[in-house]
């Protein structure tokens, strides 16, 4: 009987499924047996595989995801602290407070009330970033192929990931008009360590497709979005996001939905000068 060979890409793909499962189930008990079953790994080996791929233990990862999610809700929504505690898996607010203070040396209530306090790095609100008022649009859900990257948003190998995706498009005859180049950033660099930031580099496609190797398949949710258009070099995008979150959002009257936003790259960085690059930034709002 021939032995099936599982590549590192296959391990990474299975772990990505687990990470998404955890992110969508923070409000309940996250059971090891369930996670192992979802991933297809033996529970005996699951912890070691997870730590080898992600770089931290499963328990530490789950706690970090809960606390970072709480931090985003505290900063960007008006949800009561008690409800936030329940939504990220703590039965009583005091449990959230204890762990939150261990992470950030400030209580959840003090963090919410002190808008000038930054957990990691200060907002880079740049007066040089001029943004027009966003368009408010309703989008339909889409399907995308993707490669997941981890590390500093500013130095990730986006070009290498897109080259893999376009090669997959060609190999599987998926090309159609209207393919969109999109990235989905899962973490907030203000509350997540740089080496743990996660990004899905995506191409939205219009044909049916199955995952293969490190190329995964994911949905891009629809709904209401504020769409900002930025023209300029990609290395200034961090300032654009800080301007949106630090200036526009607090004054907009909108709240963020519990979904990731995304960026759409309108032109080709290999053919267009940096100062003419066009990026659309989609913020999920309600």
N, C-alpha and C positions, 0 to 999 in steps of 0.2 A: 504494500500500500504506500503510495507516494506521500511524502510529508509536505504539508502546506507551509510555504515560507511567508512569514509576516515581516514586512519591511518596517523601518523606522517611521516611514510616512504613514503606514497603516496604523501603527501604534498611536502616532500623533492624531490621526483622524478620529480614532476611537476616543482618545482623551478629550478632543474638542467637543465630541458629543456629550461627554460627562460634564465638561465645564458649562456648556449651554444648559444642561439639565439642572445643575446646581443653581445657576443664575435665575432660573425660572421657578425654583422651589425653595427659596430662602425662608419662606414663612412657615415651613414645616420641618419635621425631623428628616434628616437626610441619612438614609440607611445604607451601610456599606454593601450589604447583599444586593440591594436594589441597584446601586451604582455599578457593581461588578456585573450584574446581569445585563444592564443597559449597554455596558462597554463590550461584553463578550469575553472579558478576562476572568480568570479564576480569582475568587476572593483571596486566596492564599498569596497571589502575586500582585494583586491590584495596587496596594500601597506603594510597593517598590517601583512599579511601572509608572504610576502617577507622578511620584517625586522625580523620577529620572527624566520624564518629559517636561513637566511643569517647572521643576526646580524648587519646589517646597512640598511639604507633606500635605496630605489630603485635609487633615484637621486644620492646619494653619491656613490653607487656602480658603476653606469654608468660612472660618472666622473672619478673615480679611475681606472676603466678598460681602459678608453681612455688615461689617463696620463701614466699609467704603460706600456701600449702598445707602446706609443710614446717613452718612456724611453728605451725600448728594441730595437726599431728601430734605435734610435739615437746612441746607443752604439754598436750595432752589424751589422749595414748595412750602406751603403753610400747613402741611399735615401735622397733627398733634404728635408730640414725642411719644406718647403712649402707643398710638397707632403705628408709628414708625417701628417701635420696638417689636410689636406683634408681627409686622410685615416682614421683618428680617429674622424672625425665629426666636425672639426672646419673650418668655411668658410674662415677665414683669419689667417695667422700665428701668428699675434699679440694676438689673443685670446688664442691660445695654449701657447704662451710665458707667458701670464699673469697667467694662471692656473698652468702651470708647475713651475713657480717661487713660487707660493703660496704653492705648495706641497713640493718642494725640495730646495728652496732658491738659485736657480741657473737657468740661462736661458737655453733653449734647445741648442743654439749654443755653449755656454760656456761649457755645459756638454759634447757635442760631441767633442769639441776641447781639453778638459782636460781629457785625458785618465786615469790620476791618481786620479780623483775625484770619490768618491763613494757616492751614494745617501743615503744608510743606513749603511751597514757594509762592511768592506774591503774584497776584494777577498782573500781567503785563498789558495794561490798558494804554495803547499807543495812540496819541493824538494824530499820528501820521496815517493811521488807517481810517480812510474815509469810506463809509458804507452807506449806500442808499437804504431807505426803508425797504424791508423785505416784502416779497410777494407772499400772500397767504393762499395756499393751494391744497386741494384734496387729491391724494394719489391712490391709485389702485395697487394692491400687492403685486410683487414681481418675483420671479425665480432667478437665481444667479448661481454661477459657479464661483468658487473662491479658494484662495490659499490663505491660511492663517499665519501671521507673523507675530513675534513677541520681542519687545525691546523698546528702545527710545523711538518715539514717533518721528523724530527728526532725522534719524539715520537708518531706518529700516530699508531693506532692499525692495522698494516698490517696483522698480523697473524689472528686476529679476522675476518677481511674482507675476507681473503682467505678461512678461514674455512666456512664462509657463502656461498661463491661461490662454493666450492667443495661440500658442502651439496646440493646446488641447482643442480649441475651437476649430483649427485647421484639420487636425487629425480626425476629428469626429464629425466634420462637415456640419458645423453648427452655425456657420456665418449667415446672418440676415442683416437687413438694414436696421438701424436703431439700437445696436448693442451699446450699452452704457458702461463706462469705466467708473466704478464706485469703490470707496473705502468706507468701512464701518469700524469706528474706534469704540471699543467696549469699556474703556476705563478713563477716568479723569486724572490727568497728570498732576493735578493739585493734591490728590489724596492717595495715589498709587505710586509705588516706587518705579523708577524709570525702567528697570530691567524686567518688570512684570506687566508692562502695558501691552494690551492685545489688540490687534487690528486684523480684520478680514478684508483682503484685497479681492474685489469682485468684478465680474463682468455679468451684467444682466442679460439673459438670453431669452429667446422666444421659441426654442424647440425643446422637446422632451430630451432629457439627458440623465445619465446615471453617474454617481461618483466613481472615481478611480484614483487609487494611490493617494497622493496628498491633495488632489483636487476634490473638494467637497461640494455639496449642493445645499443651498440655504434659501429661505424666503426673505425677501425684503418687505417688511410690513408696509401697508398703506396707511391712510388716515390724513389728518390735517398737519401741514408743515409750514413753517416760516422759511422762505428760501432767500438766502443772501447771495449776492453775486460779488465776487472779489476778483480783481484783475491785478496780478503782480506775482512775484516769486513765491514759490512754495515755502521757503524758509521763513516767511513772514506770517504763515497761517496761524502759528501759535498766538501771535498778537491779535489776529482777526478773531479767533475764538475767545480770547480774553476780553476783547472789546464787546463782542456779542453777549457773553455771559455777565460781564461786569457792568456794562452800560445799557445795552438794549433790553435784555431780559427783565431786569428789575423795574424798568419803566414801561414795559409793554402791556402789562395787564394780563399776559398769558402765563400759564404754568406748563412745565414740561410733562409730557406723558411718560409712562414707565417703559420706554423703548429707546433704543439707540438711534441717534441721528446718523447722517452719513454725508460724505462729500462726493460730488460728481465732477470729474475732470473733463472739461469741454473740448480742449485742444491738446495737441501732442507736444510734450515737453522736448522731444528730440527735434522738432521742426519750428518751434516758436520761441522767441526770446523770452527770458524769465519775466521781464516787466510786462509782457503781453499775455501771460498764461491766465486762463479764465477758469475759475473754480466756483461751483455752486455749492453752498452749504445748506443742508436740510435739517432743520431743528423740529423735532416732533412736539407739537403744542396742543393745548386744549383750552 
